[in-house]
Amino acid sequence: MRILASATTALRRIVDLGLIVLVFVALLGVALGKGAPLVGRQSIVIGGGSMEPTIGLGAAIIVRPVAAADLAVGDIVSMQVGDARTTFTHRIVAVVDRADGRWIRTKGDANAEPDPTLVPATDVIGRVEFAIPLAGYLLALLSLPMGVMFVIGLAATLLAMAWLLESLELDQRPARRRADAGPIDPLPNAPATGPSPARSVVDPEILSGEPIAARSGSAATAAPPGTTSGPGRGTGPGPGAGPRRTFPVSLFAPSVAVPGTASAPAARPTVRVQLERSREVRRRRARWLMGHGHDRRAAD
């Protein structure tokens, strides 16, 4: 039971951690995709490896617009060139000033040779401020409707798993507390100074959990007040009877009618109430027998 409870707790913590990470990643994707334009930046996904190891494949970069006069050798810039306005990101290796404006020559860190043509500074989108590895895959996923639905479904699944595991953990706590508590003393009010000789005279049926009314010979065990009983004798006085003992009224269940007393009709108690009454009667009878153990041994 303890191993199962520990495994359930560990799995719930893992699911909780996964849910937190998923929420953080989703917020990061939203911040990169929607938050960057709000502060005058632009997020771009790197789809090639020409800038490795500085910027790897699948990274997301944040670029800031820059004036042509501020471009310098060593800057990493993103540009749109050609008739198709293809976007790529390279490092500036040379700056060329001409009569028609400033031009730059770029080169990828992973390429052996620089790019074959000069690029006008007006085609530069901006200078790269920082790059986040692998974040480009997240941006590409969140840019598709199916990707958004996938993230929402994954979050809902993790949330349901966390709720289910937490419910199982709550169900296992009472059983774990009972297992840690150990055996319960059936006679909590008995003195704990050592083994009492009177404890040996307690009938095992008293602590068996069986209702008194259901035991065999219960009529001989519990008689109305004023009657006596002895070992091997009847319930009434007679010649040759052994030592007799009188049972107090407190030993009898409330539902037992005592001769000579008037009882008002009452509704039939439930099973739970009957069991509680039976347990209380057994406890009282056991304590009484322990207190009169010496007399009982002498009588027996």
JOTALIN-V659226 format. One record per residue. N is the residue number from 1. PHI is phi in degrees with one decimal (999 if undefined). Layout:
n:N phi:PHI
n:N phi:PHI
//
This chain:
n:1 phi:999
n:2 phi:-66.2
n:3 phi:-64.0
n:4 phi:-63.9
n:5 phi:-65.8
n:6 phi:-65.7
n:7 phi:-64.9
n:8 phi:-64.3
n:9 phi:-64.4
n:10 phi:-63.3
n:11 phi:-66.2
n:12 phi:-65.1
n:13 phi:-65.6
n:14 phi:-64.8
n:15 phi:-64.9
n:16 phi:-62.1
n:17 phi:-64.2
n:18 phi:-62.5
n:19 phi:-66.2
n:20 phi:-64.2
n:21 phi:-62.9
n:22 phi:-63.5
n:23 phi:-63.1
n:24 phi:-62.9
n:25 phi:-64.5
n:26 phi:-63.4
n:27 phi:-65.0
n:28 phi:-63.1
n:29 phi:-63.0
n:30 phi:-65.3
n:31 phi:-65.4
n:32 phi:-70.6
n:33 phi:-79.3
n:34 phi:-109.7
n:35 phi:-83.4
n:36 phi:-61.4
n:37 phi:-62.5
n:38 phi:-69.9
n:39 phi:-110.3
n:40 phi:78.9
n:41 phi:-112.9
n:42 phi:-140.7
n:43 phi:-101.6
n:44 phi:-132.1
n:45 phi:-95.2
n:46 phi:-84.4
n:47 phi:-108.9
n:48 phi:-142.4
n:49 phi:-112.0
n:50 phi:-71.0
n:51 phi:-106.0
n:52 phi:-70.3
n:53 phi:-89.4
n:54 phi:-63.5
n:55 phi:-129.0
n:56 phi:-87.6
n:57 phi:-64.9
n:58 phi:87.1
n:59 phi:-79.4
n:60 phi:-113.3
n:61 phi:-116.0
n:62 phi:-113.6
n:63 phi:-113.6
n:64 phi:-118.8
n:65 phi:-56.8
n:66 phi:-138.3
n:67 phi:-74.2
n:68 phi:-62.4
n:69 phi:-70.0
n:70 phi:-91.9
n:71 phi:-71.5
n:72 phi:-141.9
n:73 phi:-64.4
n:74 phi:101.5
n:75 phi:-71.8
n:76 phi:-98.0
n:77 phi:-127.4
n:78 phi:-106.2
n:79 phi:-135.1
n:80 phi:-120.4
n:81 phi:-127.1
n:82 phi:79.3
n:83 phi:-67.2
n:84 phi:-82.0
n:85 phi:52.7
n:86 phi:-74.0
n:87 phi:-97.1
n:88 phi:-145.5
n:89 phi:-125.6
n:90 phi:-137.9
n:91 phi:-97.5
n:92 phi:-76.5
n:93 phi:-111.2
n:94 phi:-158.9
n:95 phi:-120.0
n:96 phi:-119.6
n:97 phi:-96.9
n:98 phi:-120.4
n:99 phi:-67.2
n:100 phi:-89.6
n:101 phi:132.6
n:102 phi:-93.7
n:103 phi:-123.4
n:104 phi:-130.8
n:105 phi:-112.9
n:106 phi:-120.7
n:107 phi:-157.7
n:108 phi:-79.2
n:109 phi:-62.1
n:110 phi:-88.6
n:111 phi:-92.5
n:112 phi:-79.4
n:113 phi:-119.6
n:114 phi:-70.2
n:115 phi:-66.2
n:116 phi:-70.2
n:117 phi:-121.0
n:118 phi:-78.6
n:119 phi:-119.8
n:120 phi:-67.9
n:121 phi:-63.4
n:122 phi:-70.0
n:123 phi:-85.7
n:124 phi:-77.3
n:125 phi:-76.1
n:126 phi:171.9
n:127 phi:-90.5
n:128 phi:-72.8
n:129 phi:-90.0
n:130 phi:-159.8
n:131 phi:-129.1
n:132 phi:-116.2
n:133 phi:-61.3
n:134 phi:65.3
n:135 phi:-71.3
n:136 phi:-64.8
n:137 phi:-63.4
n:138 phi:-65.9
n:139 phi:-63.5
n:140 phi:-65.8
n:141 phi:-68.8
n:142 phi:-75.7
n:143 phi:-80.4
n:144 phi:-107.3
n:145 phi:-59.9
n:146 phi:-65.0
n:147 phi:-66.6
n:148 phi:-64.2
n:149 phi:-63.9
n:150 phi:-63.8
n:151 phi:-64.6
n:152 phi:-64.4
n:153 phi:-64.2
n:154 phi:-65.3
n:155 phi:-64.2
n:156 phi:-64.6
n:157 phi:-64.7
n:158 phi:-64.4
n:159 phi:-66.1
n:160 phi:-65.4
n:161 phi:-63.6
n:162 phi:-63.0
n:163 phi:-65.2
n:164 phi:-66.0
n:165 phi:-66.5
n:166 phi:-66.2
n:167 phi:-64.9
n:168 phi:-63.1
n:169 phi:-65.7
n:170 phi:-66.1
n:171 phi:-68.3
n:172 phi:-85.8
n:173 phi:-64.6
n:174 phi:-59.4
n:175 phi:-64.6
n:176 phi:-67.2
n:177 phi:-65.4
n:178 phi:-65.4
n:179 phi:-69.2
n:180 phi:-73.7
n:181 phi:-71.5
n:182 phi:81.7
n:183 phi:-67.0
n:184 phi:-98.6
n:185 phi:-69.1
n:186 phi:-68.4
n:187 phi:-122.1
n:188 phi:-67.0
n:189 phi:-89.1
n:190 phi:-75.4
n:191 phi:-63.9
n:192 phi:-106.4
n:193 phi:-81.2
n:194 phi:150.9
n:195 phi:-65.1
n:196 phi:-91.0
n:197 phi:-67.1
n:198 phi:-73.2
n:199 phi:-66.6
n:200 phi:-71.9
n:201 phi:-92.6
n:202 phi:-74.9
n:203 phi:-65.9
n:204 phi:-58.7
n:205 phi:-67.3
n:206 phi:-65.3
n:207 phi:-101.5
n:208 phi:-79.4
n:209 phi:89.6
n:210 phi:-86.6
n:211 phi:-55.0
n:212 phi:-62.4
n:213 phi:-65.4
n:214 phi:-91.9
n:215 phi:-81.2
n:216 phi:-75.8
n:217 phi:74.4
n:218 phi:-66.6
n:219 phi:-66.0
n:220 phi:-79.9
n:221 phi:-76.7
n:222 phi:-121.9
n:223 phi:-115.0
n:224 phi:-62.7
n:225 phi:-59.7
n:226 phi:96.9
n:227 phi:-94.5
n:228 phi:-128.3
n:229 phi:-146.5
n:230 phi:-144.4
n:231 phi:-65.4
n:232 phi:76.6
n:233 phi:-116.0
n:234 phi:-82.9
n:235 phi:-92.5
n:236 phi:-121.3
n:237 phi:-70.2
n:238 phi:-168.2
n:239 phi:-66.3
n:240 phi:79.0
n:241 phi:-73.9
n:242 phi:-77.5
n:243 phi:-58.1
n:244 phi:-111.2
n:245 phi:-137.4
n:246 phi:-103.0
n:247 phi:-90.4
n:248 phi:-73.9
n:249 phi:-67.1
n:250 phi:-65.5
n:251 phi:-79.6
n:252 phi:-97.1
n:253 phi:-67.6
n:254 phi:-59.7
n:255 phi:-82.4
n:256 phi:-83.4
n:257 phi:-80.7
n:258 phi:-104.5
n:259 phi:-59.6
n:260 phi:88.3
n:261 phi:-116.4
n:262 phi:-96.0
n:263 phi:-125.7
n:264 phi:-81.9
n:265 phi:-62.6
n:266 phi:-130.6
n:267 phi:-68.3
n:268 phi:-67.5
n:269 phi:-68.5
n:270 phi:-74.2
n:271 phi:-63.4
n:272 phi:-61.8
n:273 phi:-64.9
n:274 phi:-62.2
n:275 phi:-66.0
n:276 phi:-62.6
n:277 phi:-62.6
n:278 phi:-63.5
n:279 phi:-62.7
n:280 phi:-61.8
n:281 phi:-63.8
n:282 phi:-64.3
n:283 phi:-64.0
n:284 phi:-63.0
n:285 phi:-66.3
n:286 phi:-66.7
n:287 phi:-65.0
n:288 phi:-65.1
n:289 phi:-65.9
n:290 phi:-66.1
n:291 phi:-70.6
n:292 phi:-112.8
n:293 phi:-64.5
n:294 phi:-65.5
n:295 phi:-65.5
n:296 phi:-68.5
n:297 phi:-65.1
n:298 phi:-67.5
n:299 phi:-69.6
n:300 phi:-74.5
//
